[in-house]
């Protein structure tokens, strides 16, 4: 799903496989899941479960 190794945007911890994450992002104006996936990759901020608490 991610090209680069995803990191938590708060603690910079590397996200492990199957780890539960939260993504903060703007909802894209364009329609469809394809655009949403692209937005997460390029604009989404990944937050690990620990930092989200
Ligand atoms: Zn974190």
mmCIF file of the protein (N, C-alpha, C, O) and its ligand, coordinates in Angstrom:
data_MODEL
# 
_entry.id   MODEL 
# 
loop_
_entity.id 
_entity.type 
_entity.pdbx_number_of_molecules 
1 polymer     1 
2 non-polymer 1 
# 
_entity_poly.entity_id                      1 
_entity_poly.type                           'polypeptide(L)' 
_entity_poly.nstd_linkage                   no 
_entity_poly.nstd_monomer                   no 
_entity_poly.pdbx_seq_one_letter_code       
;(UNK)(UNK)(UNK)(UNK)(UNK)(UNK)(UNK)(UNK)(UNK)(UNK)(UNK)(UNK)(UNK)(UNK)(UNK)(UNK)
(UNK)(UNK)(UNK)(UNK)(UNK)(UNK)(UNK)(UNK)(UNK)(UNK)(UNK)(UNK)(UNK)(UNK)(UNK)(UNK)
(UNK)(UNK)(UNK)(UNK)(UNK)(UNK)(UNK)(UNK)(UNK)(UNK)(UNK)(UNK)(UNK)(UNK)(UNK)(UNK)
(UNK)(UNK)(UNK)(UNK)(UNK)
;
_entity_poly.pdbx_seq_one_letter_code_can   XXXXXXXXXXXXXXXXXXXXXXXXXXXXXXXXXXXXXXXXXXXXXXXXXXXXX 
_entity_poly.pdbx_strand_id                 A 
# 
loop_
_entity_poly_seq.entity_id 
_entity_poly_seq.num 
_entity_poly_seq.mon_id 
_entity_poly_seq.hetero 
1 1  UNK n 
1 2  UNK n 
1 3  UNK n 
1 4  UNK n 
1 5  UNK n 
1 6  UNK n 
1 7  UNK n 
1 8  UNK n 
1 9  UNK n 
1 10 UNK n 
1 11 UNK n 
1 12 UNK n 
1 13 UNK n 
1 14 UNK n 
1 15 UNK n 
1 16 UNK n 
1 17 UNK n 
1 18 UNK n 
1 19 UNK n 
1 20 UNK n 
1 21 UNK n 
1 22 UNK n 
1 23 UNK n 
1 24 UNK n 
1 25 UNK n 
1 26 UNK n 
1 27 UNK n 
1 28 UNK n 
1 29 UNK n 
1 30 UNK n 
1 31 UNK n 
1 32 UNK n 
1 33 UNK n 
1 34 UNK n 
1 35 UNK n 
1 36 UNK n 
1 37 UNK n 
1 38 UNK n 
1 39 UNK n 
1 40 UNK n 
1 41 UNK n 
1 42 UNK n 
1 43 UNK n 
1 44 UNK n 
1 45 UNK n 
1 46 UNK n 
1 47 UNK n 
1 48 UNK n 
1 49 UNK n 
1 50 UNK n 
1 51 UNK n 
1 52 UNK n 
1 53 UNK n 
# 
loop_
_struct_asym.id 
_struct_asym.entity_id 
A 1 
B 2 
# 
loop_
_chem_comp.id 
_chem_comp.type 
_chem_comp.mon_nstd_flag 
UNK 'L-peptide linking' . 
ZN  non-polymer         . 
# 
_pdbx_entity_nonpoly.entity_id   2 
_pdbx_entity_nonpoly.name        ? 
_pdbx_entity_nonpoly.comp_id     ZN 
# 
_pdbx_nonpoly_scheme.asym_id         B 
_pdbx_nonpoly_scheme.entity_id       2 
_pdbx_nonpoly_scheme.mon_id          ZN 
_pdbx_nonpoly_scheme.ndb_seq_num     1 
_pdbx_nonpoly_scheme.pdb_seq_num     101 
_pdbx_nonpoly_scheme.auth_seq_num    101 
_pdbx_nonpoly_scheme.pdb_mon_id      ZN 
_pdbx_nonpoly_scheme.auth_mon_id     ZN 
_pdbx_nonpoly_scheme.pdb_strand_id   A 
_pdbx_nonpoly_scheme.pdb_ins_code    . 
# 
loop_
_atom_site.group_PDB 
_atom_site.id 
_atom_site.type_symbol 
_atom_site.label_atom_id 
_atom_site.label_alt_id 
_atom_site.label_comp_id 
_atom_site.label_asym_id 
_atom_site.label_entity_id 
_atom_site.label_seq_id 
_atom_site.pdbx_PDB_ins_code 
_atom_site.Cartn_x 
_atom_site.Cartn_y 
_atom_site.Cartn_z 
_atom_site.occupancy 
_atom_site.B_iso_or_equiv 
_atom_site.pdbx_formal_charge 
_atom_site.auth_seq_id 
_atom_site.auth_comp_id 
_atom_site.auth_asym_id 
_atom_site.auth_atom_id 
_atom_site.pdbx_PDB_model_num 
ATOM   1   N  N  . UNK A 1 1  ? 0.834   -1.198 0.000  1.00 0.00 ? 1   UNK A N  1 
ATOM   2   C  CA . UNK A 1 1  ? 0.000   0.000  0.000  1.00 0.00 ? 1   UNK A CA 1 
ATOM   3   C  C  . UNK A 1 1  ? 0.869   1.248  0.000  1.00 0.00 ? 1   UNK A C  1 
ATOM   4   O  O  . UNK A 1 1  ? 0.556   2.233  -0.669 1.00 0.00 ? 1   UNK A O  1 
ATOM   5   N  N  . UNK A 1 2  ? 1.948   1.203  0.743  1.00 0.00 ? 2   UNK A N  1 
ATOM   6   C  CA . UNK A 1 2  ? 2.820   2.368  0.809  1.00 0.00 ? 2   UNK A CA 1 
ATOM   7   C  C  . UNK A 1 2  ? 4.124   2.086  0.083  1.00 0.00 ? 2   UNK A C  1 
ATOM   8   O  O  . UNK A 1 2  ? 4.702   1.007  0.216  1.00 0.00 ? 2   UNK A O  1 
ATOM   9   N  N  . UNK A 1 3  ? 4.573   3.047  -0.670 1.00 0.00 ? 3   UNK A N  1 
ATOM   10  C  CA . UNK A 1 3  ? 5.828   2.866  -1.388 1.00 0.00 ? 3   UNK A CA 1 
ATOM   11  C  C  . UNK A 1 3  ? 7.004   2.971  -0.433 1.00 0.00 ? 3   UNK A C  1 
ATOM   12  O  O  . UNK A 1 3  ? 7.891   2.118  -0.425 1.00 0.00 ? 3   UNK A O  1 
ATOM   13  N  N  . UNK A 1 4  ? 7.003   4.011  0.357  1.00 0.00 ? 4   UNK A N  1 
ATOM   14  C  CA . UNK A 1 4  ? 8.070   4.180  1.331  1.00 0.00 ? 4   UNK A CA 1 
ATOM   15  C  C  . UNK A 1 4  ? 7.668   3.535  2.642  1.00 0.00 ? 4   UNK A C  1 
ATOM   16  O  O  . UNK A 1 4  ? 6.502   3.212  2.870  1.00 0.00 ? 4   UNK A O  1 
ATOM   17  N  N  . UNK A 1 5  ? 8.647   3.358  3.485  1.00 0.00 ? 5   UNK A N  1 
ATOM   18  C  CA . UNK A 1 5  ? 8.318   2.828  4.800  1.00 0.00 ? 5   UNK A CA 1 
ATOM   19  C  C  . UNK A 1 5  ? 7.575   3.895  5.576  1.00 0.00 ? 5   UNK A C  1 
ATOM   20  O  O  . UNK A 1 5  ? 8.109   4.976  5.823  1.00 0.00 ? 5   UNK A O  1 
ATOM   21  N  N  . UNK A 1 6  ? 6.366   3.600  5.956  1.00 0.00 ? 6   UNK A N  1 
ATOM   22  C  CA . UNK A 1 6  ? 5.578   4.623  6.655  1.00 0.00 ? 6   UNK A CA 1 
ATOM   23  C  C  . UNK A 1 6  ? 6.085   4.843  8.066  1.00 0.00 ? 6   UNK A C  1 
ATOM   24  O  O  . UNK A 1 6  ? 6.504   3.913  8.756  1.00 0.00 ? 6   UNK A O  1 
ATOM   25  N  N  . UNK A 1 7  ? 6.036   6.090  8.470  1.00 0.00 ? 7   UNK A N  1 
ATOM   26  C  CA . UNK A 1 7  ? 6.440   6.437  9.826  1.00 0.00 ? 7   UNK A CA 1 
ATOM   27  C  C  . UNK A 1 7  ? 5.328   7.225  10.483 1.00 0.00 ? 7   UNK A C  1 
ATOM   28  O  O  . UNK A 1 7  ? 4.562   7.927  9.822  1.00 0.00 ? 7   UNK A O  1 
ATOM   29  N  N  . UNK A 1 8  ? 5.254   7.098  11.775 1.00 0.00 ? 8   UNK A N  1 
ATOM   30  C  CA . UNK A 1 8  ? 4.324   7.920  12.531 1.00 0.00 ? 8   UNK A CA 1 
ATOM   31  C  C  . UNK A 1 8  ? 4.771   9.382  12.423 1.00 0.00 ? 8   UNK A C  1 
ATOM   32  O  O  . UNK A 1 8  ? 5.950   9.688  12.602 1.00 0.00 ? 8   UNK A O  1 
ATOM   33  N  N  . UNK A 1 9  ? 3.836   10.271 12.132 1.00 0.00 ? 9   UNK A N  1 
ATOM   34  C  CA . UNK A 1 9  ? 4.197   11.676 11.957 1.00 0.00 ? 9   UNK A CA 1 
ATOM   35  C  C  . UNK A 1 9  ? 4.418   12.375 13.291 1.00 0.00 ? 9   UNK A C  1 
ATOM   36  O  O  . UNK A 1 9  ? 4.870   13.519 13.312 1.00 0.00 ? 9   UNK A O  1 
ATOM   37  N  N  . UNK A 1 10 ? 4.113   11.720 14.396 1.00 0.00 ? 10  UNK A N  1 
ATOM   38  C  CA . UNK A 1 10 ? 4.310   12.322 15.718 1.00 0.00 ? 10  UNK A CA 1 
ATOM   39  C  C  . UNK A 1 10 ? 5.635   11.867 16.328 1.00 0.00 ? 10  UNK A C  1 
ATOM   40  O  O  . UNK A 1 10 ? 6.452   12.698 16.724 1.00 0.00 ? 10  UNK A O  1 
ATOM   41  N  N  . UNK A 1 11 ? 5.851   10.553 16.407 1.00 0.00 ? 11  UNK A N  1 
ATOM   42  C  CA . UNK A 1 11 ? 7.040   10.045 17.083 1.00 0.00 ? 11  UNK A CA 1 
ATOM   43  C  C  . UNK A 1 11 ? 8.067   9.483  16.101 1.00 0.00 ? 11  UNK A C  1 
ATOM   44  O  O  . UNK A 1 11 ? 9.145   9.055  16.514 1.00 0.00 ? 11  UNK A O  1 
ATOM   45  N  N  . UNK A 1 12 ? 7.744   9.481  14.805 1.00 0.00 ? 12  UNK A N  1 
ATOM   46  C  CA . UNK A 1 12 ? 8.647   8.982  13.767 1.00 0.00 ? 12  UNK A CA 1 
ATOM   47  C  C  . UNK A 1 12 ? 8.956   7.502  13.891 1.00 0.00 ? 12  UNK A C  1 
ATOM   48  O  O  . UNK A 1 12 ? 9.917   7.002  13.307 1.00 0.00 ? 12  UNK A O  1 
ATOM   49  N  N  . UNK A 1 13 ? 8.150   6.827  14.638 1.00 0.00 ? 13  UNK A N  1 
ATOM   50  C  CA . UNK A 1 13 ? 8.329   5.386  14.738 1.00 0.00 ? 13  UNK A CA 1 
ATOM   51  C  C  . UNK A 1 13 ? 7.923   4.739  13.423 1.00 0.00 ? 13  UNK A C  1 
ATOM   52  O  O  . UNK A 1 13 ? 6.970   5.166  12.771 1.00 0.00 ? 13  UNK A O  1 
ATOM   53  N  N  . UNK A 1 14 ? 8.653   3.716  13.052 1.00 0.00 ? 14  UNK A N  1 
ATOM   54  C  CA . UNK A 1 14 ? 8.311   3.014  11.828 1.00 0.00 ? 14  UNK A CA 1 
ATOM   55  C  C  . UNK A 1 14 ? 7.071   2.158  12.058 1.00 0.00 ? 14  UNK A C  1 
ATOM   56  O  O  . UNK A 1 14 ? 6.973   1.437  13.051 1.00 0.00 ? 14  UNK A O  1 
ATOM   57  N  N  . UNK A 1 15 ? 6.141   2.249  11.139 1.00 0.00 ? 15  UNK A N  1 
ATOM   58  C  CA . UNK A 1 15 ? 4.915   1.487  11.286 1.00 0.00 ? 15  UNK A CA 1 
ATOM   59  C  C  . UNK A 1 15 ? 5.170   0.048  10.869 1.00 0.00 ? 15  UNK A C  1 
ATOM   60  O  O  . UNK A 1 15 ? 5.708   -0.216 9.793  1.00 0.00 ? 15  UNK A O  1 
ATOM   61  N  N  . UNK A 1 16 ? 4.785   -0.864 11.721 1.00 0.00 ? 16  UNK A N  1 
ATOM   62  C  CA . UNK A 1 16 ? 4.998   -2.278 11.445 1.00 0.00 ? 16  UNK A CA 1 
ATOM   63  C  C  . UNK A 1 16 ? 3.814   -2.849 10.682 1.00 0.00 ? 16  UNK A C  1 
ATOM   64  O  O  . UNK A 1 16 ? 2.717   -2.290 10.684 1.00 0.00 ? 16  UNK A O  1 
ATOM   65  N  N  . UNK A 1 17 ? 4.064   -3.965 10.039 1.00 0.00 ? 17  UNK A N  1 
ATOM   66  C  CA . UNK A 1 17 ? 2.998   -4.638 9.300  1.00 0.00 ? 17  UNK A CA 1 
ATOM   67  C  C  . UNK A 1 17 ? 1.869   -5.018 10.246 1.00 0.00 ? 17  UNK A C  1 
ATOM   68  O  O  . UNK A 1 17 ? 2.100   -5.496 11.357 1.00 0.00 ? 17  UNK A O  1 
ATOM   69  N  N  . UNK A 1 18 ? 0.672   -4.802 9.795  1.00 0.00 ? 18  UNK A N  1 
ATOM   70  C  CA . UNK A 1 18 ? -0.544  -5.138 10.543 1.00 0.00 ? 18  UNK A CA 1 
ATOM   71  C  C  . UNK A 1 18 ? -0.766  -4.260 11.761 1.00 0.00 ? 18  UNK A C  1 
ATOM   72  O  O  . UNK A 1 18 ? -1.686  -4.499 12.544 1.00 0.00 ? 18  UNK A O  1 
ATOM   73  N  N  . UNK A 1 19 ? 0.071   -3.248 11.923 1.00 0.00 ? 19  UNK A N  1 
ATOM   74  C  CA . UNK A 1 19 ? -0.147  -2.340 13.045 1.00 0.00 ? 19  UNK A CA 1 
ATOM   75  C  C  . UNK A 1 19 ? -1.327  -1.430 12.737 1.00 0.00 ? 19  UNK A C  1 
ATOM   76  O  O  . UNK A 1 19 ? -1.521  -1.003 11.599 1.00 0.00 ? 19  UNK A O  1 
ATOM   77  N  N  . UNK A 1 20 ? -2.096  -1.148 13.752 1.00 0.00 ? 20  UNK A N  1 
ATOM   78  C  CA . UNK A 1 20 ? -3.238  -0.267 13.566 1.00 0.00 ? 20  UNK A CA 1 
ATOM   79  C  C  . UNK A 1 20 ? -2.762  1.174  13.532 1.00 0.00 ? 20  UNK A C  1 
ATOM   80  O  O  . UNK A 1 20 ? -2.017  1.612  14.408 1.00 0.00 ? 20  UNK A O  1 
ATOM   81  N  N  . UNK A 1 21 ? -3.191  1.901  12.526 1.00 0.00 ? 21  UNK A N  1 
ATOM   82  C  CA . UNK A 1 21 ? -2.742  3.278  12.381 1.00 0.00 ? 21  UNK A CA 1 
ATOM   83  C  C  . UNK A 1 21 ? -3.937  4.192  12.152 1.00 0.00 ? 21  UNK A C  1 
ATOM   84  O  O  . UNK A 1 21 ? -5.042  3.753  11.832 1.00 0.00 ? 21  UNK A O  1 
ATOM   85  N  N  . UNK A 1 22 ? -3.673  5.464  12.326 1.00 0.00 ? 22  UNK A N  1 
ATOM   86  C  CA . UNK A 1 22 ? -4.676  6.472  12.052 1.00 0.00 ? 22  UNK A CA 1 
ATOM   87  C  C  . UNK A 1 22 ? -4.092  7.435  11.026 1.00 0.00 ? 22  UNK A C  1 
ATOM   88  O  O  . UNK A 1 22 ? -2.912  7.779  11.089 1.00 0.00 ? 22  UNK A O  1 
ATOM   89  N  N  . UNK A 1 23 ? -4.899  7.854  10.109 1.00 0.00 ? 23  UNK A N  1 
ATOM   90  C  CA . UNK A 1 23 ? -4.421  8.740  9.060  1.00 0.00 ? 23  UNK A CA 1 
ATOM   91  C  C  . UNK A 1 23 ? -5.235  10.027 9.108  1.00 0.00 ? 23  UNK A C  1 
ATOM   92  O  O  . UNK A 1 23 ? -6.463  10.024 9.015  1.00 0.00 ? 23  UNK A O  1 
ATOM   93  N  N  . UNK A 1 24 ? -4.508  11.116 9.255  1.00 0.00 ? 24  UNK A N  1 
ATOM   94  C  CA . UNK A 1 24 ? -5.166  12.419 9.222  1.00 0.00 ? 24  UNK A CA 1 
ATOM   95  C  C  . UNK A 1 24 ? -4.972  13.015 7.841  1.00 0.00 ? 24  UNK A C  1 
ATOM   96  O  O  . UNK A 1 24 ? -3.846  13.128 7.358  1.00 0.00 ? 24  UNK A O  1 
ATOM   97  N  N  . UNK A 1 25 ? -6.046  13.387 7.220  1.00 0.00 ? 25  UNK A N  1 
ATOM   98  C  CA . UNK A 1 25 ? -5.950  13.871 5.850  1.00 0.00 ? 25  UNK A CA 1 
ATOM   99  C  C  . UNK A 1 25 ? -7.181  14.685 5.506  1.00 0.00 ? 25  UNK A C  1 
ATOM   100 O  O  . UNK A 1 25 ? -8.216  14.610 6.169  1.00 0.00 ? 25  UNK A O  1 
ATOM   101 N  N  . UNK A 1 26 ? -7.033  15.463 4.449  1.00 0.00 ? 26  UNK A N  1 
ATOM   102 C  CA . UNK A 1 26 ? -8.195  16.151 3.906  1.00 0.00 ? 26  UNK A CA 1 
ATOM   103 C  C  . UNK A 1 26 ? -8.936  15.207 2.981  1.00 0.00 ? 26  UNK A C  1 
ATOM   104 O  O  . UNK A 1 26 ? -8.325  14.453 2.224  1.00 0.00 ? 26  UNK A O  1 
ATOM   105 N  N  . UNK A 1 27 ? -10.205 15.255 3.047  1.00 0.00 ? 27  UNK A N  1 
ATOM   106 C  CA . UNK A 1 27 ? -10.974 14.446 2.116  1.00 0.00 ? 27  UNK A CA 1 
ATOM   107 C  C  . UNK A 1 27 ? -10.803 15.024 0.719  1.00 0.00 ? 27  UNK A C  1 
ATOM   108 O  O  . UNK A 1 27 ? -11.038 16.215 0.515  1.00 0.00 ? 27  UNK A O  1 
ATOM   109 N  N  . UNK A 1 28 ? -10.405 14.216 -0.234 1.00 0.00 ? 28  UNK A N  1 
ATOM   110 C  CA . UNK A 1 28 ? -10.129 14.750 -1.576 1.00 0.00 ? 28  UNK A CA 1 
ATOM   111 C  C  . UNK A 1 28 ? -11.395 15.204 -2.274 1.00 0.00 ? 28  UNK A C  1 
ATOM   112 O  O  . UNK A 1 28 ? -12.477 14.649 -2.082 1.00 0.00 ? 28  UNK A O  1 
ATOM   113 N  N  . UNK A 1 29 ? -11.225 16.218 -3.082 1.00 0.00 ? 29  UNK A N  1 
ATOM   114 C  CA . UNK A 1 29 ? -12.366 16.699 -3.859 1.00 0.00 ? 29  UNK A CA 1 
ATOM   115 C  C  . UNK A 1 29 ? -12.769 15.685 -4.923 1.00 0.00 ? 29  UNK A C  1 
ATOM   116 O  O  . UNK A 1 29 ? -13.949 15.504 -5.225 1.00 0.00 ? 29  UNK A O  1 
ATOM   117 N  N  . UNK A 1 30 ? -11.763 15.035 -5.477 1.00 0.00 ? 30  UNK A N  1 
ATOM   118 C  CA . UNK A 1 30 ? -12.054 14.037 -6.510 1.00 0.00 ? 30  UNK A CA 1 
ATOM   119 C  C  . UNK A 1 30 ? -12.777 12.850 -5.898 1.00 0.00 ? 30  UNK A C  1 
ATOM   120 O  O  . UNK A 1 30 ? -12.760 12.660 -4.682 1.00 0.00 ? 30  UNK A O  1 
ATOM   121 N  N  . UNK A 1 31 ? -13.392 12.080 -6.720 1.00 0.00 ? 31  UNK A N  1 
ATOM   122 C  CA . UNK A 1 31 ? -14.239 10.997 -6.260 1.00 0.00 ? 31  UNK A CA 1 
ATOM   123 C  C  . UNK A 1 31 ? -13.523 9.663  -6.321 1.00 0.00 ? 31  UNK A C  1 
ATOM   124 O  O  . UNK A 1 31 ? -12.636 9.450  -7.147 1.00 0.00 ? 31  UNK A O  1 
ATOM   125 N  N  . UNK A 1 32 ? -13.919 8.783  -5.444 1.00 0.00 ? 32  UNK A N  1 
ATOM   126 C  CA . UNK A 1 32 ? -13.488 7.403  -5.575 1.00 0.00 ? 32  UNK A CA 1 
ATOM   127 C  C  . UNK A 1 32 ? -12.341 7.004  -4.660 1.00 0.00 ? 32  UNK A C  1 
ATOM   128 O  O  . UNK A 1 32 ? -11.571 7.849  -4.202 1.00 0.00 ? 32  UNK A O  1 
ATOM   129 N  N  . UNK A 1 33 ? -12.240 5.725  -4.403 1.00 0.00 ? 33  UNK A N  1 
ATOM   130 C  CA . UNK A 1 33 ? -11.219 5.209  -3.496 1.00 0.00 ? 33  UNK A CA 1 
ATOM   131 C  C  . UNK A 1 33 ? -9.818  5.338  -4.072 1.00 0.00 ? 33  UNK A C  1 
ATOM   132 O  O  . UNK A 1 33 ? -8.853  5.437  -3.314 1.00 0.00 ? 33  UNK A O  1 
ATOM   133 N  N  . UNK A 1 34 ? -9.686  5.340  -5.367 1.00 0.00 ? 34  UNK A N  1 
ATOM   134 C  CA . UNK A 1 34 ? -8.356  5.466  -5.955 1.00 0.00 ? 34  UNK A CA 1 
ATOM   135 C  C  . UNK A 1 34 ? -7.719  6.774  -5.525 1.00 0.00 ? 34  UNK A C  1 
ATOM   136 O  O  . UNK A 1 34 ? -6.546  6.805  -5.154 1.00 0.00 ? 34  UNK A O  1 
ATOM   137 N  N  . UNK A 1 35 ? -8.471  7.832  -5.574 1.00 0.00 ? 35  UNK A N  1 
ATOM   138 C  CA . UNK A 1 35 ? -7.942  9.124  -5.174 1.00 0.00 ? 35  UNK A CA 1 
ATOM   139 C  C  . UNK A 1 35 ? -7.644  9.155  -3.677 1.00 0.00 ? 35  UNK A C  1 
ATOM   140 O  O  . UNK A 1 35 ? -6.659  9.755  -3.246 1.00 0.00 ? 35  UNK A O  1 
ATOM   141 N  N  . UNK A 1 36 ? -8.481  8.518  -2.908 1.00 0.00 ? 36  UNK A N  1 
ATOM   142 C  CA . UNK A 1 36 ? -8.250  8.516  -1.457 1.00 0.00 ? 36  UNK A CA 1 
ATOM   143 C  C  . UNK A 1 36 ? -6.954  7.790  -1.123 1.00 0.00 ? 36  UNK A C  1 
ATOM   144 O  O  . UNK A 1 36 ? -6.183  8.253  -0.283 1.00 0.00 ? 36  UNK A O  1 
ATOM   145 N  N  . UNK A 1 37 ? -6.713  6.672  -1.766 1.00 0.00 ? 37  UNK A N  1 
ATOM   146 C  CA . UNK A 1 37 ? -5.458  5.944  -1.528 1.00 0.00 ? 37  UNK A CA 1 
ATOM   147 C  C  . UNK A 1 37 ? -4.256  6.811  -1.902 1.00 0.00 ? 37  UNK A C  1 
ATOM   148 O  O  . UNK A 1 37 ? -3.262  6.850  -1.177 1.00 0.00 ? 37  UNK A O  1 
ATOM   149 N  N  . UNK A 1 38 ? -4.355  7.497  -3.025 1.00 0.00 ? 38  UNK A N  1 
ATOM   150 C  CA . UNK A 1 38 ? -3.251  8.355  -3.449 1.00 0.00 ? 38  UNK A CA 1 
ATOM   151 C  C  . UNK A 1 38 ? -3.049  9.485  -2.451 1.00 0.00 ? 38  UNK A C  1 
ATOM   152 O  O  . UNK A 1 38 ? -1.914  9.861  -2.158 1.00 0.00 ? 38  UNK A O  1 
ATOM   153 N  N  . UNK A 1 39 ? -4.127  10.020 -1.937 1.00 0.00 ? 39  UNK A N  1 
ATOM   154 C  CA . UNK A 1 39 ? -4.019  11.115 -0.981 1.00 0.00 ? 39  UNK A CA 1 
ATOM   155 C  C  . UNK A 1 39 ? -3.346  10.664 0.302  1.00 0.00 ? 39  UNK A C  1 
ATOM   156 O  O  . UNK A 1 39 ? -2.535  11.389 0.878  1.00 0.00 ? 39  UNK A O  1 
ATOM   157 N  N  . UNK A 1 40 ? -3.684  9.471  0.740  1.00 0.00 ? 40  UNK A N  1 
ATOM   158 C  CA . UNK A 1 40 ? -3.048  8.969  1.962  1.00 0.00 ? 40  UNK A CA 1 
ATOM   159 C  C  . UNK A 1 40 ? -1.550  8.834  1.744  1.00 0.00 ? 40  UNK A C  1 
ATOM   160 O  O  . UNK A 1 40 ? -0.754  9.151  2.628  1.00 0.00 ? 40  UNK A O  1 
ATOM   161 N  N  . UNK A 1 41 ? -1.172  8.365  0.571  1.00 0.00 ? 41  UNK A N  1 
ATOM   162 C  CA . UNK A 1 41 ? 0.250   8.167  0.305  1.00 0.00 ? 41  UNK A CA 1 
ATOM   163 C  C  . UNK A 1 41 ? 1.000   9.487  0.243  1.00 0.00 ? 41  UNK A C  1 
ATOM   164 O  O  . UNK A 1 41 ? 2.128   9.584  0.726  1.00 0.00 ? 41  UNK A O  1 
ATOM   165 N  N  . UNK A 1 42 ? 0.385   10.502 -0.346 1.00 0.00 ? 42  UNK A N  1 
ATOM   166 C  CA . UNK A 1 42 ? 1.150   11.714 -0.608 1.00 0.00 ? 42  UNK A CA 1 
ATOM   167 C  C  . UNK A 1 42 ? 0.852   12.843 0.368  1.00 0.00 ? 42  UNK A C  1 
ATOM   168 O  O  . UNK A 1 42 ? 1.683   13.733 0.550  1.00 0.00 ? 42  UNK A O  1 
ATOM   169 N  N  . UNK A 1 43 ? -0.292  12.821 0.985  1.00 0.00 ? 43  UNK A N  1 
ATOM   170 C  CA . UNK A 1 43 ? -0.643  13.939 1.862  1.00 0.00 ? 43  UNK A CA 1 
ATOM   171 C  C  . UNK A 1 43 ? -1.053  13.499 3.255  1.00 0.00 ? 43  UNK A C  1 
ATOM   172 O  O  . UNK A 1 43 ? -1.085  14.311 4.180  1.00 0.00 ? 43  UNK A O  1 
ATOM   173 N  N  . UNK A 1 44 ? -1.364  12.234 3.411  1.00 0.00 ? 44  UNK A N  1 
ATOM   174 C  CA . UNK A 1 44 ? -1.873  11.782 4.695  1.00 0.00 ? 44  UNK A CA 1 
ATOM   175 C  C  . UNK A 1 44 ? -0.799  11.790 5.764  1.00 0.00 ? 44  UNK A C  1 
ATOM   176 O  O  . UNK A 1 44 ? 0.362   11.483 5.491  1.00 0.00 ? 44  UNK A O  1 
ATOM   177 N  N  . UNK A 1 45 ? -1.183  12.140 6.975  1.00 0.00 ? 45  UNK A N  1 
ATOM   178 C  CA . UNK A 1 45 ? -0.281  12.036 8.112  1.00 0.00 ? 45  UNK A CA 1 
ATOM   179 C  C  . UNK A 1 45 ? -0.650  10.785 8.884  1.00 0.00 ? 45  UNK A C  1 
ATOM   180 O  O  . UNK A 1 45 ? -1.777  10.623 9.352  1.00 0.00 ? 45  UNK A O  1 
ATOM   181 N  N  . UNK A 1 46 ? 0.337   9.903  9.003  1.00 0.00 ? 46  UNK A N  1 
ATOM   182 C  CA . UNK A 1 46 ? 0.097   8.648  9.689  1.00 0.00 ? 46  UNK A CA 1 
ATOM   183 C  C  . UNK A 1 46 ? 0.410   8.827  11.161 1.00 0.00 ? 46  UNK A C  1 
ATOM   184 O  O  . UNK A 1 46 ? 1.450   9.371  11.530 1.00 0.00 ? 46  UNK A O  1 
ATOM   185 N  N  . UNK A 1 47 ? -0.494  8.367  11.985 1.00 0.00 ? 47  UNK A N  1 
ATOM   186 C  CA . UNK A 1 47 ? -0.306  8.462  13.434 1.00 0.00 ? 47  UNK A CA 1 
ATOM   187 C  C  . UNK A 1 47 ? -0.452  7.063  14.002 1.00 0.00 ? 47  UNK A C  1 
ATOM   188 O  O  . UNK A 1 47 ? -1.445  6.377  13.757 1.00 0.00 ? 47  UNK A O  1 
ATOM   189 N  N  . UNK A 1 48 ? 0.549   6.652  14.759 1.00 0.00 ? 48  UNK A N  1 
ATOM   190 C  CA . UNK A 1 48 ? 0.490   5.310  15.322 1.00 0.00 ? 48  UNK A CA 1 
ATOM   191 C  C  . UNK A 1 48 ? -0.517  5.277  16.472 1.00 0.00 ? 48  UNK A C  1 
ATOM   192 O  O  . UNK A 1 48 ? -0.958  6.311  16.974 1.00 0.00 ? 48  UNK A O  1 
ATOM   193 N  N  . UNK A 1 49 ? -0.857  4.067  16.862 1.00 0.00 ? 49  UNK A N  1 
ATOM   194 C  CA . UNK A 1 49 ? -1.901  3.910  17.868 1.00 0.00 ? 49  UNK A CA 1 
ATOM   195 C  C  . UNK A 1 49 ? -1.510  4.563  19.187 1.00 0.00 ? 49  UNK A C  1 
ATOM   196 O  O  . UNK A 1 49 ? -2.342  5.165  19.865 1.00 0.00 ? 49  UNK A O  1 
ATOM   197 N  N  . UNK A 1 50 ? -0.238  4.436  19.541 1.00 0.00 ? 50  UNK A N  1 
ATOM   198 C  CA . UNK A 1 50 ? 0.233   5.014  20.800 1.00 0.00 ? 50  UNK A CA 1 
ATOM   199 C  C  . UNK A 1 50 ? 0.031   6.531  20.828 1.00 0.00 ? 50  UNK A C  1 
ATOM   200 O  O  . UNK A 1 50 ? -0.464  7.081  21.812 1.00 0.00 ? 50  UNK A O  1 
ATOM   201 N  N  . UNK A 1 51 ? 0.417   7.193  19.747 1.00 0.00 ? 51  UNK A N  1 
ATOM   202 C  CA . UNK A 1 51 ? 0.334   8.644  19.703 1.00 0.00 ? 51  UNK A CA 1 
ATOM   203 C  C  . UNK A 1 51 ? -1.101  9.132  19.589 1.00 0.00 ? 51  UNK A C  1 
ATOM   204 O  O  . UNK A 1 51 ? -1.394  10.284 19.910 1.00 0.00 ? 51  UNK A O  1 
ATOM   205 N  N  . UNK A 1 52 ? -1.968  8.293  19.150 1.00 0.00 ? 52  UNK A N  1 
ATOM   206 C  CA . UNK A 1 52 ? -3.352  8.706  18.985 1.00 0.00 ? 52  UNK A CA 1 
ATOM   207 C  C  . UNK A 1 52 ? -4.110  8.683  20.306 1.00 0.00 ? 52  UNK A C  1 
ATOM   208 O  O  . UNK A 1 52 ? -5.207  9.232  20.406 1.00 0.00 ? 52  UNK A O  1 
ATOM   209 N  N  . UNK A 1 53 ? -3.537  8.059  21.303 1.00 0.00 ? 53  UNK A N  1 
ATOM   210 C  CA . UNK A 1 53 ? -4.240  7.961  22.596 1.00 0.00 ? 53  UNK A CA 1 
ATOM   211 C  C  . UNK A 1 53 ? -4.222  9.288  23.322 1.00 0.00 ? 53  UNK A C  1 
ATOM   212 O  O  . UNK A 1 53 ? -4.763  9.397  24.423 1.00 0.00 ? 53  UNK A O  1 
HETATM 213 ZN ZN . ZN  B 2 .  ? 3.685   7.607  17.110 1.00 0.00 ? 101 ZN  A ZN 1 
# 
